[in-house]
């Protein structure tokens, strides 16, 4: 027997029932039993020598009642009990080891693994205790009945009961009911109407009304108070006076009562309660926790427009040379149309893919640092950050949270690159979730269904139907609206940059933290990383909408989501104008289905750190190592942090001398 901490506190602060109705909790004179669904449905697990199996005890329902035959022709033999006990013990140990191994695989420190594992054991101790109690009772029964007639059947019955020591008063119940109704229904409904999201408000009102009826008129709650289905006897369904007139009427009434009880038992056991309901509650609860985390991180992290950076780790006197006899990525040079305009150069550039990866990465850099960052990579006065045109576009328009840069090239006034900064804080992640959550759910359903690929033709329409209710709201928060408008403004109103390109990467690094903790431009010694979903995705959406070539790095795809956009995009435009660089094991490009033009690249991150495959600099290092750096500089980070060999020196410095600051870190 044990008393929970909650019950102890309630007993401590409970007041006697003096009839005033002002007390919040009152104590029962004698503890009142709280029944569970297993008790109500009278479900028992019978264990005989014929029904026994190895995992019978370990895999049983946690609140199930067990009837164990210990004597007679069908008794369970000691070797069977020992086998079940060993199986249960091994299952428990393996579960604990799995939890500890998963925590350690995820990078948790050994002290943290020990603490969390001990907590896991503590909160799951009851199931192991029940198994041992059943074995202990079996052993005692066998020893006490050793001389009994082996033909006399005997069983032991194990049941766990829960008793309530206190009950809430009517005042407490009404207060809790009012809080639930206001905070979980009235307030969200009010906020939806207040922000103008009328479609979702109406849907929330309808679903909330049905859910409220099901929640407050809940059969399992009533049955757990009564402890039996006997409430269906008598006048509840059939009047006894009618049933007792004759035997035939009584038999009909009894059969009808049995049918009603059977129906209610199925509803309670398989719909209102049960493993399927628990599974869905777990799934929905997980999504709620994820969105709660994003919401809280939005308040904690805020927003910023980038941070100042230095170029100490960019090495101009080192290079990566492609290894002989190995395949390079076929898109290392992209095409001639994507080559960066430079004096004395024409045709394709072997570093074009790396150039676009670099330009996508620096979208998070503050404007005052852009000249040095661009000169360090491309050379002096080759590329400029054109802030004037960006500010001209923003002036007079509704403020947008999306940030982007316009990179122009004096050697070719017709050529420019729009580099879009994506998710950089919690608010951005919430916006991303609204845009791509439907496609993620569609992919999950497709993965769970047998031969799920046969549903591909209608997934697009299903996601479109989901987005109909939110089309107006999605347009308000969708970042691609501003980026597409900027591209069209340059092309149609300003009539500049006929050779415009778009790029973007999908990792947002909290620049305020980076600026305070390190001096080099890029480093893996970052304490906070916020995973974004939209920058590479925005580039490809804007590219398809405006029919402008776009290169995304680790961006989510848009094939399934394409009809939820405004305006919608076609598969043909996605295939013609978008290109996505997809690192191995990167989770973000797994969102939605990719278009035809993709380049898969390697990722050397450890298996337990697959999130790091989403890092833009790791991708840039892999591109340079595989394709060669050409006449572009290399980075200290590639060898120091991302597992690539040291670049080849073309000057007098050694790699250790050039990256000495990094070694001290």
N, C-alpha and C positions, 0 to 999 in steps of 0.2 A: 504494500500500500504506500502510495506517495501522494503528496499534496503539491500542486503546482504553485509557482511564485505568485501568479495572478490570483489564485484562490486565497492564498495567505494574505495578500494585500486587501482583497475584498472583505475577508473575515475581520481583518484588523479595523477597517474603516466602516464596516456595515453598522447600521443603527437598528435598534429594535423597531418593529412595526407598531407605532403608537397611534395609528389611525389618522395622523395629520396629512399623510401623503407628501410630505416635504423631504423625506429622506431619499437618497439616491439608490442605496442598496439595503436590502434587509436579509437577515440570516435565517435559513430554514431551521426549524426545531430539530428535525432529523434530516440528514443529507438525502436529496432527491436524485434518483437515478436518471441519467441522461442516456437514452437509447440511441443506437446507431442503426443504419439501414440494414446491416446484417441481422440485428436483433428483430427488426420489424418484419423482414422478409423470412425470418426463421431459416436462414441458410446455414447449414453446418457442413464441415468437411469430414466425411467418414473415412477413416484409415483402417483398412484390414490388410491381411497378407496378400489379397488379390488386387486391392485398389492402391496399395503402396507403390510409390516410385521414388527414385533417388532424391529428386528436388522438391518433394511434396511440402516439406516444412519451409524451406528457404523461399520458395516462389509463391507461397500462399498469400491471400489477401491479408493486409496488416490487422484488420479488425475481425477476421473470420473466426468463428467458433469451431473448435476441433474436437471430434469424437474419436478416440483412439481405442480400438479393441485390444485388450491386453490378456484376455483369457478366453478359451473356447476354441472351436474348430477354425475360426477365422482370425485368430489372434496374430498380431504383428510380432515377428520373431526378434530377439535381441540383436542379431546381426543386421536386420533391416533398420532398427532404430539407430544402431551405431553408424551405419552407412549414411543415414539421413543427417545425423548430428555432424559427422565429418564433412559431408557435403555443404551443410549450412555454414560450418565454421570456415571452410575453405572459400565459400562464396563471399562471406563477410570480409575475410582477410584480403581476398583479391579486389573487392570493391574499395577497401581502404587504400590498398596499394595503387589502384588505378587513379584514385583521386590525388594521392601524393605524387604519382608519376606525371599526371597531367599538369599539376601545378608547377612541378619542376621543369617539365618540358616547355611550359609557357614562360619560363624565365624567372619564376619566383625564387627568392633567396631561401636557403635551407631553414633558417629560423622561422620565416613566414610559412613555409611548407609544414613544418612541425606544428605550429600554432593552428593553422587551418585544418590540418588533419585531425588533431586532437578535438577541435570543435565539431568536426564531422562525426567522429566516433561518439562524442557526448550526445549529440542530438539524435543519433540513430541507435542508441544503446538499447532502447526498449524492445526492438524486434529481436535482437540477439538474446535478451533476457527471457523473452517469452518462449523462444525455442528451447533454451536450457531448462526453463521451468517445466515444460512439457516432458522433457527427457527425465528430469529429476522425479516428477510424479510417476512416470512409467516405471522407473527403477524401484521406487518405494513400493508401488503396487505389486510388482513381481515378487519382491522379497517378502512382503507380508502375506502373499497368497501362494507361497511355494507349495503348500501341502493341499491346496484345494483341488477339487475334481477338475481335471483339464477339459471336461466336456461342458462345464458350466461357463457360459459366455459372460464376460465382464468387460466393461469399458470405462475409461476415464474421460471426463469432459472438461475441456479447458475453455474458459471464457474470461474476457477482460471487461470489467464494468467501469463506467465513469459516473461519478456522482457530483451533483452541484451542491455547494455549501451556502451559496447566496443567490439571490435573484434581484434583478433591477426593479426598481419601483415603477409605477405608471408614469411618474414625472420623468424619470430617466429615459424610458422608452419613447415618450413623446419628444423629448429633446433630441435624442439620437435620430428619430424619424425625421424631424424638421431639418437637422443638419444634413442628413443623407439627401433629402428631397431638394434642399437649396443648393448644396455644393456639387452634387452629382447630376442634377437635372436642370433646375431653374437657372442657376448661374451660367453654366455652359450654353444653354439655349439663349439666354439674354445676350451673351457675348457674341454668339454667331449672328444674331440679328443686328447687333450694334455695329459689327464690322462689315455688314452688308452681304454676308454669305447666306442669303435667304434659302437657297436650294438645299444646302446641307442642314440648315436650321429646321426646315420642314421634315427632312428625312430623320434627323435626330429626334424630333418631337414624336414622330410615328413609332420609330423603333424604341424610343424611351418609354412610350406608353405601354407597348407590348412587354418589354422587359420588366417594367414596374409591376404589371399584373402577374407576370410569372414569378417575380421575386417575392412579392408580398403575399400572394395567394399560392403558397408553395406547399404542396402535399408532403414532401419529405420533412419539412419543419414540424408540421402537425403530427405526423406519424412518429417522429423521434420523441415527441412529448408523450404520446399515448403508448408507444412501444409495441403496437400490434395493428393488424388490419381488421381487428374485430369491430372497429367503428362502423364497418359496413353492415354489421348485423342489425336486425330489428328494423326500427322505423327509418333508419337512414336511407335505405333503398326500397325495401318492401315492408309493408306493415305486417306485424305478426298476426293481427286479427284476421287478415285475409289468408295468410299462410297456414293458419291453424284450422281453417274450416274443414278441410279434408286432407287426406294423405296425398292425393294427386296435386292439389294446389301447393301443399307444403314442399313436395319434391320439385315442382317447377320453380318455386321461390328460392329453394336452396340452390338449385342449379344456376339461377340468375345471379344470386349473391356470389356464388363461386366465380362466375364469369367476370363480374365487376371487380372482385378481389384480384383475379388473375390479371385483368387489364391494368388495374392500378399498380400491381406489383411490377409488371413489365415497364410501365411508365417510370416508376420510381427507380427501378433497378438499372434501366438501360438508357433513360433519357435525362431525367432530373439528376440522377447520380450515375456513377459508373466510370469505367476507364476512359471511354471516348470523351465524355464531358471533361474529365480531369486533363486529358491531353490537350483539348482545345483551350481550356482555361490557362494551361501552361504556355501555349503558343501566343495567345492574346496578351497574357501577362508579360511575356518577353518583349513583345512589341511596345507595350506601354512603358516598360522600364527603359527601353532604348530611347523612345521619344522623350521621356522624363530626363534622361541623361543629357540628351541634346538640348533640351530646354534650359536645364540648369547650367550647362556649359556655355550657353549663349549669354546668360547673365554674368557668369564668372569671367569669360574671356573677352566679351565686348567685341569691338571691331577696330581695325586699323588700316592705314593706307600704305603699309610697307615700312621697312626699316633700312637704315643706312648700312652699307656693306663695304668691306675692303676687299682687295684682290691679292692678298698675301699668298694664297695657296695656288694661284695660277702660274704655271711653269711654262715660260716661252722657250727655254733652252732644253726641253725634253720632248720626246715624241713617242708615239706608239706606231710600230711598223707591223702590218699584217703578216702573220706567219705563213711561210711558204707551204704549199701543199694542202692548205685548208680552204674551205668555202667561206667566202665573205657573204654578208647579207646582200641580196640582190638589189636592195633599194638604198645602199649606202650613199649613192650619188643622186638619188631620186631622178629627176629629169632636168634638162637644160632650163626649163621654165622656172625651176625652184632654186637655181644657183644664186648665191648672194652676189650682187654687182660689186666688183672691185676693179680698180685700175689695172690694166694690163692682163685681164683674165676674160676669157670667153668660153662658151661651152659648159659642160657639166662640171661639178665640183665634187671631189671625193668626200668632202666633209659636209655636204648639204644636210644629210640626216642629223648629224651632230649639231649643226648650226641651228636647226629648228628646235631640237631638244634643249639647247642652251637658251634660245630666245623664249621658249615656254617657261623655263625655270626662273628667269630673271624678272618675270612679271610681278613678283612679290617685292622687288627692290624699290626703295624710296626714290623719288625723282632726283634728289640731289646726288645720289650715288650712281645714277645711270651712266653719266659720261665715262667715268673710270671703268665701270663694269663692261661697257661696250667696247671701249678702246683696248682693254686688256685682252679681249677675245678676238675681235675683228681687225684690230689695228687702229691707229689714230685717225680720227675724222672719217671713218668709213661708214659708220652708222650713227644716227642721231635719234634721240627720244623727242619726238615732236609733240610737246605738251600744248602748244598753242592751238592746234586743230582740235585736240581732245577737249580743251576748255571751251572752245568756241561751240562745239557740239553740245556740251553739257549745259551751257548757259541758256536760260530761257526754257529748259525742259524740266520735266518732273524728275526730282532727284532719284537716282538709282544706286543700289548698293554694290553693283558690279564695278570692278576696276579693270581697266585695260590700257595698254600703251600702243602708240603708233610709232613704229620704227621706220625711219626714212633713210634713203641712200643717195647722197649727192652725185655719185657716179652714174646713177640711173634714176632721174626724177619720176619716171613712170612706175617704179617698183617701190613697194612698201609692205610691211608686215604688221598686222594687228596681233599683239600678244595679250591674251586674256588671262587675268588673274581670277582664279576660281574660289573655292571654299576656303575661307581663312578664319572662320569662327563658327560658333554654334548656330547663329541665325542662318548662316549660309547653308549649314548642313540640314536644317529643317526645311529650307527651300528646296534643296536637292532631293530630300526624301519625298516631298510632295510631287516632284516631277517624275521620279523614277520608281517609286514604291509599287505602283500598279504592275509594271513590267517585271519587277522582282518577284512579286507574288505569282504572276502568270508563269514565270520560269520555274518556280518552286512546285506549282501544281503539275506542270508538264513533267518535271523530273520524277514526281511521285507516281504518276499514272503509268501503267504498262503501255509500252509503245506510245509514249506521250508525244512523239514527233508528229503523229497523224493529226494533232490538233493545231499545228503551226498555222494553217491558213486562217483559222478563226481567232487566234490569240490577239492579233492586231485589233480585230473588231471588239473583242471583249474588253481590252484595255481602253479602247475608245469609248465604249459605253460607260466604263467606270469614270472616265474623265469628263463626261458630259456635264455632270452635276457641278464639277469644279472648274470648268473651262474658264469662266470669268475670273475666279479667284487665282487660278494658276497663272493667268496672264499677268496679274498684278505683281506676283512674286518671281516670275520666271526671268532669269537674268538674260536669256538669249534674246528677249525683246529689245533690250538696249544695244546689245552687240550687233544684232542684225540691222537695227536702225542706223547705227553708226556706219556700218559698211555701205548701206544704201545711200546714206547722206554723202559720203565721200564720192561715191560713183555717180549719183544722179544730180545732186545739188552742187557740190564743189567741182564735179567732173575732173577729178584728179586720180592718179594712181590706177591706170587701167590694168596694170599687172599687180593687183593687190593679192596678198596671201594672208591666211589666218592661222594662228597656232595657239596652243594652250596645253598645259599639263594639269594633271588631276591630283596634285598633292599640295595642300596648304600648310606651310610651316608657320607657327606662331612667331612672327618676326620680333615682337616685343621681347620675347624670351631669348631669342637668338642674339639680338643686339646686346643684351646685357650679359651674356655668358661667353661669347666668343668673338674673336676678331676676324678670323678667316671668312671668306665668302661662303663657303659650304663646309659643313662639318657634321659628323654623326653624333657629336656630343651634345644632343639636344634633349631637354628634359620634357618637352611637350610637343607632340605631333598631332595635328588634327587632320583626319583623313577627309579629303574632299571628294566630291563625286562629279563636279560639273565643269571644270575648266576645259579639259580636253573635249568633254561632251559639248560644251557651249561652242567651241570652235567648229566642231563638225556640224552642229545644228545650224549655226549661222552660215557656214559654208554651203550647206544644202539649200537653205532658204534663199540665199542671195546668189547662188550659183557661182561661188567664189572658192577656189581651191583651198582646202584646210587640212592641216596636219595636226592630229591630236596625239598626245603622249599619255598613255595610261588612262584614256578617257572612257566613260561608259558609252555604250552604243545606243542606236536610236531606231533600229528596224521595227521592234515591237511598239515603241512609243511614238512612232512618227505621226500617227493620226491624232494624237492628243495635242500636238503643237499648233500654234496659231501664227502664220498659216501652216497647214500640214505640209510635210515633205514627202517626196516619192522615193521609192527604192532606186529608181534610175538616177536621181540626183545624188543620193547617198553613195551610190557606186561610182559616179563620175567625179564628184567633187570632194570626197572625204577620204582620209588616209589615217589609220590609227596604228600607233606603235604599241604593241602589247607585250609587256615583260612576262616571263614564265611565272606562274603562281600568283600573279597580281590579282586580287579579288575584284577591284573596281572594273576593269575591262570585261569581267565575266557578267556584268549587268547588261541585260538586253542582248540581242543577237547582233553580231558584227556584220558590216557591209563587206563587199568583196576585197577592197584594198586595205590589207593589214600587213604588218611586219612583226612577226614574233621574234623576240630577243631573249637572251638567256638571263638568268638571275642567280647569283652565287650566294644569296642570303641563306642562312641556316633554315632547315625545314620548320623549326618552331618559330621562326620570325618571318613568315611569308609576307606580313604587312610591309616589311622593309623593301620588298620587290616593287612597291609603289613609289619609292623614292626617285625623284627625277634625276638626281646626280648619279645614283647607281646605274640608271638606264643610260645616262650620257657616257659613263665610264665603259659600259659594255659596248656601246656603239663605237667608241673610239678604239677600244682594244680589238674589236673584230674587224672594223673597217679601216683602221689606221687613223691617226690624228691629222695626217696631211700637213698643211701649214698652219694648223690651229694649235694653240697651247694645250697642255694637259693639266691635270689636277693632282695635287698631293693626295686628296681623299681616296682616289681610286686604289692605290696601293696600301694606304694606311688603314682604311676602314672597310673597304668593300671587297677585299680578297683578290684584287688583280695584281699581276706582276708590276714591278717598278718600271716606269717608262725608260726608254733609252736616252742617255744624255747626248746632246749635240753641242755641248759647251764644256767649260772647265769645271763646273760644279758637280759634285756628287748629289745623288738624290737625298741623302741624309743631310747634307749641308743646305740644300734648297728648301727642305721641309723640316728644318730643325725646330721651328716653333710647334709644329704638329707633334714631334716626338716628345716634347715636354708635356703635351696634353696626355 
